[in-house]
Amino acid sequence: PSQAHDYVFGWTICNDVSARQRQRERSQMGQPYAYAKNLSTFAPMGPWIVTKKELPDPRNLKMDVRINGKVTRSGTTAKMIFDPYQVLAYCSDYTPMQAGDIISLGTFAGDKEIRAGDTVELEIEKIGILRNKVVAAKAAWPNFTEDKPTGPLVKENAR
């Protein structure tokens, strides 16, 4: 961890989206929760990269998550479960890290349900605001625990 800073290019925002229903299904099968995170549109990033020269230490920045303008999570990066440098050191123990690799650290607890049509904003002080519109899946994914389609990855019905 004490050397990890030397290997960081910079910082950005990643919307670490999860399909919670799929996560529960896969959990019942004894599979890791990552199956609910690795879908083609589930990790939008940006709006840019702030280099470590511009932001040498990201460990105490204000963070907000908004859904349709309503703050659903608020806090600071100091309250994250894991220190980014410890995570990089840990990951490099079991994965060959390459230039351009990205590690997403997640957020803290709060309202996490999103629906088609919602606008999700993630804001981190000194980095910016990542804003994305939620779009429903075009087709259902199979529910392997029940051998039938589960439904869209994002619920379409109104709140």
Secondary structure by P-SEA (a helix, b strand, c coil): cccccccccbbbbbccccaaaaaaaaaaaccccccccccccccccccccccccccccccbbbbbbbcccccccccccccccccaaaaaaaaaacccccccbbbbbccccccccccccbbbbbbbccbbbbbbbbbcccccccccccccccccccccccc
